[in-house]
Amino acid sequence: MSVPTDQKPSRSAFSVMSSALITATFATALAVAGTAAPPATAAPADAVRATAGHANTARVSTHTDGSGAPTYRVYATREGLVGHTTANGHRIRKNDHFVALPSRLGLSAKGEGARSVRVCAPATSRCEYAPVWDVGPWNIEDNYWNSAPHRERFADLPRGVPEAQAAYYDDYNGGKDGFGRVVRNPAGIDLADGMFWDGLGLTDNSWVDVTFLWLGDGPTGTIRTGTRWPLNVRSGPGTSYARSGLAAAGTRVTIQCTVWGEWVDGHLGSTPLWNKIGPGHFVSDAYTRTGTGRPVAPAC
């Protein structure tokens, strides 16, 4: 079971304070919460065709979150493979939180998150931020998130359309992947078990909206929980706000704006500063390494 790290309050919540520098004091207590969802089973290829809502064509849904990072709707499958080693050398553990994309150009170094994504599941209304630690599914030279001049292969496809998706629905490349294998599902991203079950609450392979965070603009921070477990993301600047997602340890997030809120004791110190990292997504600066204890983005 994956146990998310919560942002532990140390003082009463407040919404406004002066911009004077806050002196950080380190704390060790971490409160945890969360439950695991039941295991998933892979959907047969025919079931995908029947339920995906596609008219035998590769489709793309794109928008930005204000940072300029593109978002594409792609089909997600569960990676599993506990005990195997990823393309960046990480040994896969039960209930891990990372993703795989089908090109090494999207790969982060072991334990780091220079290439990270936000994945939101429309079926469950849950989101998780996570680093890219593996290569796949189907292809290894399909950086479909880039425009044609920067795409390793399959440059004749629209930006945001994975080769496997086009092969599955449109018989692109004869319905085969880059290795000549018949494509049995249109997957453009693999999700580690903990992210699949606990983060997104999925019980089967599903369509998800993937935001490629490293292609956006703005100041960034890295999620540091002091453990292998992800951080609870809140809908506002305090632990009394509803959980709106998870952020995996090591993920590099874009900080859109900042706000003074509930004082939190965390892995990186004690502070009332909160960072907005997405629509309705806030994390305490006590778990976000930015290189300074001051705000790195404008006020929300």
C-alpha positions in Angstrom: 0.0 0.0 0.0 1.2 3.4 -0.9 1.1 5.9 2.1 1.2 9.5 1.0 3.0 12.1 3.1 0.8 14.8 4.4 1.7 18.4 5.0 1.8 18.6 8.8 0.5 21.9 10.3 2.5 23.4 13.2 0.4 26.6 13.8 -3.0 28.0 13.3 -4.0 28.7 9.7 -4.0 32.2 8.4 -4.5 33.7 4.9 -2.3 36.8 4.9 1.1 37.7 6.4 3.9 40.2 5.7 6.5 39.3 3.1 9.3 39.3 5.7 11.7 36.4 5.4 10.7 33.4 7.4 13.4 31.7 9.4 13.1 27.9 8.8 13.5 25.4 11.6 13.7 21.7 10.7 11.2 19.2 12.0 11.1 15.5 11.7 7.4 14.5 12.2 5.5 13.4 9.1 1.8 12.6 9.2 0.6 10.0 6.7 -2.8 9.1 5.2 -4.3 7.3 2.3 -5.7 3.9 1.2 -4.9 1.6 -1.6 -7.2 0.7 -4.4 -7.7 -2.9 -5.6 -5.4 -4.4 -8.2 -6.1 -3.7 -11.9 -6.4 -6.1 -14.8 -5.4 -5.3 -18.3 -8.2 -4.6 -20.7 -8.4 -6.8 -23.8 -7.7 -4.9 -27.0 -11.3 -5.4 -28.3 -12.7 -3.8 -25.1 -10.5 -0.7 -25.7 -12.0 -0.3 -29.2 -15.5 -0.7 -27.9 -15.4 1.8 -25.1 -12.8 4.4 -26.0 -15.3 6.6 -27.8 -13.0 6.8 -30.9 -14.3 6.6 -34.4 -11.3 4.5 -35.7 -9.1 7.6 -35.8 -6.3 9.0 -33.7 -7.5 12.0 -31.7 -5.8 14.5 -29.6 -7.0 16.8 -26.9 -4.6 19.6 -26.0 -4.6 22.7 -23.8 -2.2 24.5 -21.5 -2.3 25.2 -17.7 -1.0 28.7 -18.0 2.7 27.6 -18.0 2.8 26.8 -21.7 3.2 23.1 -21.0 1.1 21.1 -23.5 -1.5 18.6 -22.4 -2.5 15.6 -24.5 -5.1 12.9 -23.9 -3.5 9.5 -24.3 -4.3 5.9 -23.3 -2.6 4.7 -20.1 -1.6 1.2 -19.1 -0.3 -0.2 -15.8 3.4 -1.0 -16.0 3.8 -3.5 -13.1 7.1 -5.4 -13.5 8.0 -5.2 -9.8 11.6 -6.3 -9.4 12.7 -5.2 -12.9 15.0 -2.3 -13.6 13.8 0.8 -15.5 15.7 2.5 -18.3 17.3 4.9 -15.8 18.4 2.2 -13.4 15.6 2.3 -10.8 14.6 -1.1 -9.4 10.8 -1.2 -9.5 9.2 -1.7 -6.1 5.7 -2.5 -5.1 3.4 0.7 -5.2 6.0 2.8 -7.0 5.1 6.3 -8.3 6.6 7.1 -11.7 5.7 6.9 -15.4 7.2 5.6 -18.6 7.1 7.5 -21.9 8.1 6.0 -25.3 11.4 7.9 -25.9 14.6 8.4 -24.0 14.3 12.1 -24.7 11.7 12.2 -21.9 13.7 10.3 -19.4 14.9 11.6 -16.0 18.0 10.5 -14.2 17.6 7.9 -11.4 15.9 9.4 -8.4 15.4 12.8 -10.1 12.6 14.5 -12.0 14.0 16.9 -14.6 11.4 15.3 -16.9 8.1 15.1 -15.0 4.4 15.0 -15.9 1.0 15.7 -14.4 -1.4 12.9 -15.1 -5.2 13.4 -14.6 -7.8 10.7 -15.0 -11.2 12.0 -16.2 -12.7 8.7 -15.0 -11.8 9.4 -11.4 -11.1 13.1 -11.3 -7.8 12.4 -9.6 -4.3 13.8 -10.6 -0.7 12.9 -9.8 2.6 14.6 -10.5 5.4 12.1 -11.2 8.8 11.8 -12.8 9.6 9.9 -16.0 11.8 7.0 -15.0 11.3 4.4 -17.8 10.9 4.1 -21.5 7.8 2.6 -23.2 5.1 1.5 -23.9 5.5 -0.1 -27.4 8.2 2.3 -28.8 11.4 3.8 -27.6 11.8 6.6 -30.2 8.4 8.2 -30.1 8.6 11.6 -28.5 5.1 12.4 -29.6 4.9 15.5 -27.3 7.3 17.4 -29.6 6.6 19.0 -32.9 7.5 17.3 -36.2 11.0 18.9 -36.6 12.0 17.6 -33.2 10.4 14.2 -33.4 12.8 11.2 -33.5 10.5 9.1 -35.7 6.9 9.2 -37.1 7.2 12.9 -37.8 4.2 12.7 -40.2 1.9 12.1 -37.2 0.2 15.1 -35.5 1.9 16.4 -32.4 0.4 14.7 -29.3 -0.5 11.5 -31.1 1.5 8.4 -30.0 2.5 6.1 -32.8 0.8 3.2 -31.0 -2.5 5.1 -30.9 -2.3 5.8 -34.7 -1.3 2.2 -35.4 -4.2 0.9 -33.3 -7.0 3.1 -34.7 -5.7 4.1 -38.2 -3.6 1.1 -39.1 -0.6 3.5 -39.2 2.6 1.6 -40.1 0.5 -1.4 -40.9 -0.9 -1.5 -37.4 2.6 -2.2 -36.0 5.0 -0.5 -33.6 8.5 0.6 -34.4 9.7 -3.0 -33.8 7.2 -4.5 -36.1 5.0 -5.9 -33.4 1.2 -5.8 -33.9 -0.1 -3.0 -31.6 -2.7 -4.5 -29.2 -3.7 -1.3 -27.4 -3.2 2.4 -28.1 -1.0 3.1 -25.0 1.1 6.3 -25.0 2.1 6.1 -21.3 2.7 3.5 -18.6 2.0 4.1 -15.0 3.7 2.5 -12.0 1.4 0.5 -9.7 1.2 3.1 -6.9 0.3 5.9 -9.2 -2.2 3.7 -11.1 -4.1 2.5 -8.0 -3.5 5.0 -5.2 -2.7 8.2 -7.2 -5.3 8.0 -9.9 -7.7 5.5 -8.4 -7.8 3.4 -11.6 -9.0 -0.2 -11.7 -8.4 -0.7 -15.4 -6.4 0.9 -18.2 -7.8 4.3 -19.1 -7.6 7.5 -21.1 -5.7 10.2 -19.1 -4.7 13.8 -19.7 -0.9 14.2 -19.6 0.8 17.6 -19.1 4.5 17.6 -20.1 5.7 19.9 -17.3 9.3 20.4 -18.6 8.0 22.0 -21.8 6.4 24.8 -19.8 7.8 28.1 -18.5 8.2 29.6 -15.1 10.0 28.9 -11.8 10.2 25.3 -10.7 10.7 23.3 -7.5 11.4 19.7 -6.7 9.1 17.7 -4.3 11.1 16.3 -1.4 9.3 14.2 1.2 12.3 12.6 2.9 10.8 9.2 2.0 9.8 7.2 -1.1 6.2 8.1 -0.6 4.3 10.9 -2.5 3.0 14.1 -1.0 -0.7 14.9 -0.7 -1.6 17.9 -2.9 -4.3 20.2 -1.4 -7.0 22.2 -3.1 -5.9 25.3 -1.1 -3.1 26.6 1.1 -3.7 24.4 4.2 -4.2 20.9 5.4 -7.9 21.5 6.0 -8.5 21.8 2.3 -9.5 18.7 0.4 -6.8 16.5 -1.1 -6.8 17.2 -4.9 -4.0 14.8 -5.9 -0.5 13.5 -5.2 3.0 14.6 -6.0 5.6 11.9 -6.2 9.0 12.4 -4.4 11.5 13.7 -6.9 9.0 15.4 -9.2 9.9 18.7 -10.6 6.9 21.0 -10.7 6.2 24.4 -12.1 5.2 27.0 -9.5 2.5 29.2 -11.0 2.1 31.5 -8.0 2.5 31.6 -4.2 0.3 32.3 -1.2 0.8 32.6 2.6 -1.4 30.0 4.3 -1.2 27.4 7.1 2.2 27.0 8.8 3.6 23.6 8.0 6.5 21.6 9.5 8.0 19.5 6.6 11.1 17.7 5.3 12.7 21.0 4.3 11.8 23.1 7.3 8.9 25.1 8.8 7.0 27.7 6.7 3.6 29.2 6.0 4.5 29.5 2.3 2.4 27.5 -0.2 3.0 27.0 -3.9 0.3 26.6 -6.5 1.5 24.0 -9.0 -1.6 23.4 -11.1 -5.3 24.2 -11.2 -6.6 23.8 -7.7 -3.3 22.1 -6.7 -1.2 23.5 -3.8 1.8 22.1 -1.9 3.7 23.5 1.1 7.1 25.0 0.4 8.3 22.9 3.4 8.2 20.0 0.9 9.3 21.9 -2.3 13.0 22.5 -2.9 13.4 25.8 -4.8 16.8 27.0 -3.5 15.3 29.6 -1.3 12.8 30.1 1.5 11.3 33.1 -0.2 8.5 33.0 -2.8 9.9 32.2 -6.3 6.6 33.2 -8.2 4.2 36.1 -8.0 1.4 36.1 -5.4 -1.7 34.2 -6.4 
